[in-house]
Amino acid sequence: MPASNRLYTIGIDYGTQSGRAVLVDIQNGHEEAVHVTPYRHGVMDEFLPSNGMKLKPEWALQHPNDYLEVLRTSVPAVIKASGIDRSQVIGVGIDFTACTMLPVDTEFQPLCLKDAWKERPHAWLKLWKHHAAQEEATAINKLAEAREERWLQRYGGKLSSEWMLAKSLQILKEDPEVYTEADLFVEAADWIVAQMTGQLKRNSCTAGYKSNWHKNEGYPSSEFLEQLHPGLADLYATKLRGEVSPLGSLAGSLLPEIAEQMNLCPGIAVAVGNIDAHAAVPAVGVVSPGKMVMVMGTSTCHMLLAEEERSVEGICGVVEDGIIPGLFGYEAGQSAVGDIFAWFVEESVPAYVQAEAQEKGISIHELLEEKASQLQPGESGLLALDWHNGNRSTLMDADLTGLILGMTLSTKPEDIYRALLEATAFGTRTIVEAFRKGGLDVNELYACGGLPKRNKLLMQIYADVNNMEIKLSDTELTPAIGAAMFAAVVAGSEAGGYSSIQEAAVFMARVKEETVSPIPENVKIYEDLYNQYKRLHDVFGKDIDSLMKNVRRIRNA
C-alpha cells in the first residue's frame, strides 16, 4: 500500500519515569516513529517541588503537568519524524501505570496546581509506587476479612497499599481538608483522556483492578466504608463517581484545542484509558486462556486470561473483561524487578567494576551480566528475596524488604547480581504456582517490556526456574502497541480500523520467532534452590512477628 494511503494510530505509554508516543501502522503493528519525553520532575519521593518539604518514607508523587508535556512534545515529534500527513492518524489510545491517582476540582484541575493547595503533600498526584498507605491497607484487609466481604477474594484475600481505597483513606485520615476540597479522585489514565476529550470516562480496567469495581456487583458497600471510617461512607458515590466504560470503547473525540497542540486532526477517536501491563497482552497476540504475559520493567506484572472467575491466593485481582472482552483477566505482580538491578548497580557496585565497564565501553549492567553468565546455577552460594519495594504477589505486603543470604568475604558483585536475577525469577514462579493451585492453566509464558531485550541471562534464568519455554515480544514498546490497537478498535472499521481487539491482534500483534527454552541441567539445580527460596519466603513473609518487619518498624519510629 502506498505510504500516503496507509493508516496509523498513536499509542501513548505513560511509565514511571517518562512518557512515550508511538506512531503505529495498523496494517502490521510496526512503529513508524517513537518519541520519549522524560518527566521534568521525575518521581518525587524525597521533597515537594513547591516548597522543598521533606516527604515521609514510602511516599511517591508526580507532577501532572509532566503528563501533559508528553502530549504536547512527543505526539508532534512522531508526526514530524515520520513525515506522514496527520490526516492519516485515525485514533489515539493511552496506557498508564496504576493505581496513579490525583485529587481534582470540579473543572478536573489538579489541586496540587492551585496556589492554595500546592504545599499540601496529599493534594499531589500519588504514583503507583506510593506505599505510605500500608497502615490503611492493613485496616481495610482486617475489616473486610472480619466481615467476610466476598469482593476481597477477587483480590487474593488482600488489598494493596498501592490502590485507590487505601490511598483515599490515607488522605482522609492525614489531611481531611484536602479530602473535602477534592471533587473527585481520578486515575491519571482517566484524567489525561479527559484532557483530550473534555469528559471523564472511568475505564473498567483501573476501576476493576485498582478501585474494587465489579461488573455485576459494583463497588464495596457504603456500610463497609462507614465502618472503616465514618467520613469514607460516600467515597464511591462522590469522590469516585462517574460512568465506568469497558475497554475498547470510545471515550470521545479529540478536542480542537488539544488537537492543535498535538498536531492531530480534531475529532479523531480517543479510546478509554488502560493500564500499561494490561494493554500489552493483546500486543503479543494473547487473546485466549492459559497464556501468561510477563510485562517486565521497573516492576513486573503477570497477566493471565481465563474463562471463569476463581479465587487465587495473593493475586492483584480478577476482572471480567478487564483485559480482553469476553474473558476474565487475572493480574499478579512483583513490586520491583528492574528497579532491584538498578539499585544494585547504582548503590553497591565497587569502583573497579565501574572502571572495567568504562574500559570495555559497555554499561555496568552488561558487564555484570557477562560475568554472571559464567557462573553455574547455585555457584554463587547466595539466595535472595526480591522484596526491595515490598511484595505485591502473593503476600501483598509493602512492609517486606529485600534480603541476601550466604555472603562471605569471597562474594563478588557478579555473584550478588546473579542472585538478584534469580530472586525475581523465583518470585515469578511463586505467582505461577499460585495460579495453578487456584485451578487455572498456565501453559505458555510470554515476556515483553525493556528487560527481556536487554538481559538475555535474565530470560534464560526465568525459563530454567519455571521450566517453561518463553516467547518474546518483537518490540520494547508492547504496552504502547496495545494502546494503539485499542485506538484502531475505537476508530472502527468505517474509518479503516478494526471491529474488535481480537481482529486487531491478527494484524498488529508482534512476537519474535526465537524463543528461550529451559536447560535441563539448570532446571534440576533451580528446583532445589527454589525450595530453599520458598522456605526463606515463608519465614520472613508469613510470620506476623517477622524480624524483617520489626527492623523496619524501628526505622520508621
HELIX and SHEET records of a PDB file:
HELIX    1   1 ALA A    3  ASN A    5  5                                   3    
HELIX    2   2 PRO A   64  SER A   82  1                                  19    
HELIX    3   3 ARG A   86  GLN A   88  5                                   3    
HELIX    4   4 LEU A  111  LEU A  113  5                                   3    
HELIX    5   5 PRO A  121  ALA A  123  5                                   3    
HELIX    6   6 GLN A  134  ALA A  146  1                                  13    
HELIX    7   7 ARG A  150  TYR A  155  5                                   6    
HELIX    8   8 MET A  164  GLU A  174  1                                  11    
HELIX    9   9 PRO A  176  GLU A  181  1                                   6    
HELIX   10  10 ALA A  188  THR A  197  1                                  10    
HELIX   11  11 SER A  204  LYS A  210  1                                   7    
HELIX   12  12 SER A  222  LEU A  228  1                                   7    
HELIX   13  13 PRO A  230  LEU A  232  5                                   3    
HELIX   14  14 PRO A  256  MET A  262  1                                   7    
HELIX   15  15 ASP A  276  ALA A  283  1                                   8    
HELIX   16  16 GLY A  338  GLU A  347  1                                  10    
HELIX   17  17 ALA A  351  LYS A  360  1                                  10    
HELIX   18  18 ILE A  364  SER A  373  1                                  10    
HELIX   19  19 PRO A  413  LYS A  437  1                                  25    
HELIX   20  20 GLY A  450  ARG A  454  1                                   5    
HELIX   21  21 LYS A  456  ASN A  466  1                                  11    
HELIX   22  22 THR A  478  ALA A  491  1                                  14    
HELIX   23  23 SER A  493  ALA A  495  5                                   3    
HELIX   24  24 ILE A  501  MET A  508  1                                   8    
HELIX   25  25 PRO A  520  GLY A  541  1                                  22    
HELIX   26  26 LEU A  547  ASN A  556  1                                  10    
SHEET    1   A 6 GLU A  31  PRO A  38  0                                        
SHEET    2   A 6 SER A  18  ASP A  25 -1                                        
SHEET    3   A 6 TYR A   8  TYR A  14 -1                                        
SHEET    4   A 6 VAL A  89  PHE A  96  1                                        
SHEET    5   A 6 ALA A 269  ALA A 271  1                                        
SHEET    6   A 6 LEU A 250  SER A 253 -1                                        
SHEET    1   B 2 LEU A  61  GLN A  62  0                                        
SHEET    2   B 2 LEU A 125  LYS A 126 -1                                        
SHEET    1   C 2 MET A 101  VAL A 104  0                                        
SHEET    2   C 2 LEU A 184  GLU A 187 -1                                        
SHEET    1   D 2 ARG A 202  ASN A 203  0                                        
SHEET    2   D 2 VAL A 244  SER A 245  1                                        
SHEET    1   E 7 GLY A 317  GLU A 320  0                                        
SHEET    2   E 7 PHE A 328  GLN A 334 -1                                        
SHEET    3   E 7 THR A 300  ALA A 306 -1                                        
SHEET    4   E 7 LYS A 291  MET A 296 -1                                        
SHEET    5   E 7 GLU A 444  GLY A 449  1                                        
SHEET    6   E 7 ILE A 470  SER A 473  1                                        
SHEET    7   E 7 VAL A 511  VAL A 516 -1                                        
SHEET    1   F 2 LEU A 383  LEU A 385  0                                        
SHEET    2   F 2 LEU A 403  LEU A 405 -1                                        
END                                                                             
